[in-house]
């Protein structure tokens, strides 16, 4: 499932001997190619290649490293699945190059990707915007849609990154669209800690908001800064520790024990019992400590 790499112009790898002269290094750079550069070259002559997206190339072509220069050759047998290396908008223009490669079939050069409707743009991000790929947080929409397929547990950190560094226009829309995927690992956490009966869609998403809020605080941010809802429940650890004990409480069993042992109390024990229960009944909202 390894996909072909993505790199900006003049940023592909060049190999040379440690003792090579400057001239020979320059010659090596001129001869050097990459899977992406070979993809462009292949599309200039291959009718099949002109119909394909970059990530689909391994399904129909094999990258041949046995010949010089390396090149893509049509498959005679077998197949392969390609997935481009995962990037997000915070990686800069290489992300927008990747976005173009996943949407434009058969480009023959970087210039093809820089250019739209006869206008040559200075950056791949500008070229994406000209093609309306970035409307309504489109780049982040695509990013989360792809990440949700394989990055369970990592989407919340990606969402934090998107809000703090990614210039997201509508955080609430992204949250509402991907909240189930963003909180997917929270379901496993709650089930492991408290059992199946404690797991519900509301609890999972509320716990996800709590975790998200904690991670935003590391950047000096709050959920309110982005128009996102606050968690309803109290998910602080000291509060959660009492939940398993509460779940173990059997009211019927405790009532039976009260009926059995209450008549056996002596006078001092009986007075203490009545004093404690009276204090609790008169003020049930206050924590009581008895020594």
Protein Blocks (a to p, Z undefined) as FASTA:
>chain_A
ZZcddddehiaccdddfkbcfklmmmmmmmpccfklmmmmmmmmmmklmmpcfklmmmmp
ccdfkbccddddddfedcdddddddddfknojmlmmmmmmmmpghiabfklmmpgghiac
fbfklmmmmnopmgghllmmmmmmmmmmmmghjlmmmmmmmmmmnopablmlmmmmmmmm
mmmmmmmmmmmmnojklpcfklmmmmmmmmmmmmmmmnopafklnopacdfbdcbfklmm
mmmmmmmpcfklmmmmmmmmmmmpcfklmmmmmmmmmmmmmmmmbccddZZ
